[in-house]
Amino acid sequence: MKTPAELTVLFRDRGLKVTPQRQCIFRVMHNNGSHPTAHSVFEAVRTEMPTVSLRTIYQTLNDLVALNELQQVGVGTGAARFDPSTGTHHHLVCSRCGEVRDVHQELGALRLPVSQQQGFTIAGAEVVFRGLCAACSQEFIPKKNPVRQEKNRHV
């Protein structure tokens, strides 16, 4: 994704309004690797601009998608996510907390045979790896009971 200053120029060149709210959205999204939802962008922008509307957030994010500056991704966590990394890549998704991370790995072996395309012309593929992030994994590690271990030593 371009810098906020570059996005300001791009919007003006395309005849799109550049408002302080939009510039704030540009700043929030620049290098934002968290794949935020429109609502989380709304919450972040509201800390600086309390009167911003959710409609402004959606319109600006959709304009950025149309300009190929953001990708709208559906990773099965409910709301659509917005990704400033527009190149070909895949995603890791935590099944518990919904965290999303980019995976820049070539999956050259992933091809759909013509016999399976069912009349579709394939333009691309996205892979979503699901599991638990490091923080959620830590919560599921069984804790050893020191009392039980002590009893087992004397047996």
N, C-alpha and C positions, 0 to 999 in steps of 0.2 A: 504494500500500500504506500502511496506517495505520502510525503510529509504534509502536515496541515497547510503550510504555505503553498505547496504545489497543488493541493486539492482546491484551495481558494482560487488559484489561477485557472485550473481546469473547469471548475463550476462557472466562473465568469465567461470563459471562452465558449462554453456550451450554452450560455444564456440562462443559466440557473442562478437563482438568488443566493447571495452569500450573506448570511446573517450572523450575528454573534452566537446564536444558538447552534447554527450549523458548524461554525468554527470550533465551538466547544465539543461537538460530536466528533469532528475530525481529530481533535486532540485526544479524546477518550479512546478512539479506535486505533490511533497510530501505534503500531507495534504491540497491540493488545493480543496476546497469545491465549487468552482465557476463553475465546470463542463465546463472547457474551450474547445473551438474548437481547431483544429490543428493550425489554423491561429492565434488565440490569444496566443497559446503556442509559436509559431514562433515569434510573436512580443515581448513577454516577454524575450525569449532567445536572441533575437537580441540586446537587451539593453546591454547584457554582451558580446555577441559574434556576432558582426555585419555581419560576413561572413557565418553564418550558413545557410544551404539551407532548403527550405521547404520540400524537399524530405527526408532529415535527420530527420526532425520532424515527418513526417508521418511514416517513417520506424521504428523509435524508439517507437512511440505510438503504432503502430501495433504489434511490438515485445512485448511490455508490456501487451497488450491485450492477445496475444498468451500465455504469461506466467501467465495469470490470475492475474496480478497486477493492471490492469485497466479494466473498463468496457467501451465499446463503446455504447453510448445510443443515440437513436433517439427520441427526444421529440417534434418533429414537429416545430422546430425553424429554419429549413434550414440545416445547416451543422451539422454533427455528433458531439456529445459532448463526452468528456472523463472524466470518474468518477473514482477517486481512491478508492471509497468505493465499494468493490466487493461483499459484502454480499447482501442477498435479501432485497430490499427496493424499495420504489416508489419515485415519484418526484412531486414537485410543480413547475409549469411553469407560469411565468407572460406573459399574452397574449400581453402586450404592449412592454415591454423592453426585454423580452426573458430570464430574470433571472431564474435560475434553482436551486432548493434546494432539499435536500434529505428529505424523510419522512420515518422514521423507525417505521412503524405501521403494526402490523399483520392484514392482511385482510382475516382471516380464512373463512369468509362466501363467498368469491369470488371463486366459482367453476363453471366450465363449465360442464353441464350434458353430459354424454356420447352421448346422442341423438343429441347434438349440435356440437360435435367435428369433424364431417364431415370427418372421417377417419384419423384425425391427432392424433398423440401420444403427449399429452400435457406435456411439460417439465417445464413450469413455466408461470408466468403471470406478467406483469408490468402495474401499474396503473399510469396515468399522470393526476394530478389534475390541471386544468387551472383556471386562475383568474388574479387578479391584485396584485402585491406585495405592500407592505406598501407605498413605495415612489410613485408608480404610482397611488395608490388609493387616496393619498393626493391631487394629481393634479386634480382629478375629483370631489372633494367635492365642492359643490356650495358655493361661498362666499356670506355672507349676505351683503346686501347693506345698510349701516348705514343711508343714506339719506331716503331711503324708510321706514325703521323702524321708524325713527323719525316722518315722515309724518303720519304713521299709529297710532301713539300714540295720535295725536291731533284730530283725526277724531272722 
